Amino acid sequence: MKQNIYDNEDFFKQYEELRVEEKGKNANDLIEIPNFRRIMPDVKDKTILDLGCGYGESDKYYKQLGAKYILGTDISSKMIEKANEQNKENGIDYKVLAMEDISNLDKKFDIIMSSLAFHYIKDFDKLISDCNKLLNKDGFLVFSQEHPLITSIKFTENVKKGHTMIDNKYFGLFSDYNILGERKKEWFGGDVIKYHRNFEKIINTLINNGFTIEKILEPLPSEKAIESNPKYVNQYDRPFFLFVRARKIDELKIKRMNKEQLKKLIDSLKIDKEEYTILSSSGLVLRDIYDSAGDLDIAVTQKGFEQLKQNYYVTHKENDWYRVSDNIECVLDDMKDKREKLGDYYLQDINDYYEYLKSSNRKKDKLRIPLVEDYIKRHKS
Ligand SMILES: C[S@@+](CC[C@H](N)C(=O)[O-])C[C@H]1O[C@@H](n2cnc3c(N)ncnc32)[C@H](O)[C@@H]1O
């Protein structure tokens, strides 16, 4: 469920007071904005998508630095209204759009940026995968979010604040760090829902979705920040924000595997041979129909799936598919009665695969039909 708390009248007003009336004194102005600017790449002549853009202040700033075009998006129509009133310029558009729906956009961008909005998203895997698809080659994804030490806290009747003072020193509380998921916190009279992810989840989600990490910031307050608001000395104890700059990996650099390399990869799999079936292009390479495969797709039994989870960092991808490693994906499907043995390996039965190809609408599947047809004919006798 998407939450749109910023469109709540009272919440919006109080948030505005924080941003406008405490201008120059709040954590956005003293810590978040200056550090976001430190981690952003050169924007000259670049196209930018800003997710959860709020009032669009940053969009105006980066446009004035020479960005070619910026699309600011936000789930809140109140935010987008303000952005249009206050920070609209030639070459900037604002659009009401939830981050959950960005796959509907039909343009690609050089940079995707997002300030303090990703912690509102439940399905981080999908968001990061969508970002990757919306980026041009070598594109950047730059975001800040509440630091995992902050998002971890489960607030209760007895835990109302995220810190306590002992000997006049700020001690950050944190709890439930390795229990990921929803957190509720009362803020400006509303129950705000955020999602906690530990470092492992944040970093591996980026890596698994085709990004390399170029920089991370857990910034200290500048002298000026402490002068303007002495309480931010507490950033030495625990940073409020985490900043990440990641870069889309060039797919062309991902090497395809010939038959020998593919066999090596299969032989290195940490799962019993009977518990998986080789699918798709890898099956074609092993039958010498194709020269190379980009990855290894396997169907696994429940037992095989448990073995994979013990031996790899398995993450859900989409539909019934899971990512096992950089070049291995699996689907949970016991195909024991729909497979054939070729040498040492179990492969999806070629006639079943042929039926699947004929029923598929994907262009790459259609191209495989005559090759598989020919193989079946040659091996009939
Ligand atoms: C803390 S504000 C930050 C605004 C702006 N990026 C800035 O730094 O000034 C978070 C913003 O994220 C937006 N937001 C929250 N959930 C969202 C979602 N699911 N999709 C798009 N925007 C969302 C809110 O409406 C709000 O404008």
The ligand as an ORCA input file, in Angstrom:
! r2SCAN-3c Opt
* xyz 0 1
  C      11.163     14.303      3.394
  S      10.363     14.757      1.918
  C      11.725     15.186      0.888
  C      11.361     16.089     -0.252
  C      12.525     16.527     -1.152
  N      13.171     15.423     -1.802
  C      13.516     17.314     -0.353
  O      14.575     16.759     -0.014
  O      13.245     18.466     -0.055
  C       9.843     13.203      1.252
  C       9.054     13.332     -0.035
  O       8.838     12.018     -0.542
  C       7.530     11.967     -1.068
  N       7.074     10.546     -1.095
  C       6.781      9.755     -0.043
  N       6.369      8.552     -0.470
  C       6.422      8.587     -1.828
  C       6.120      7.647     -2.848
  N       5.679      6.431     -2.547
  N       6.288      8.021     -4.136
  C       6.722      9.273     -4.455
  N       7.002     10.207     -3.522
  C       6.860      9.866     -2.226
  C       6.707     12.817     -0.127
  O       5.471     13.210     -0.683
  C       7.668     13.966      0.123
  O       7.518     14.997     -0.790
*
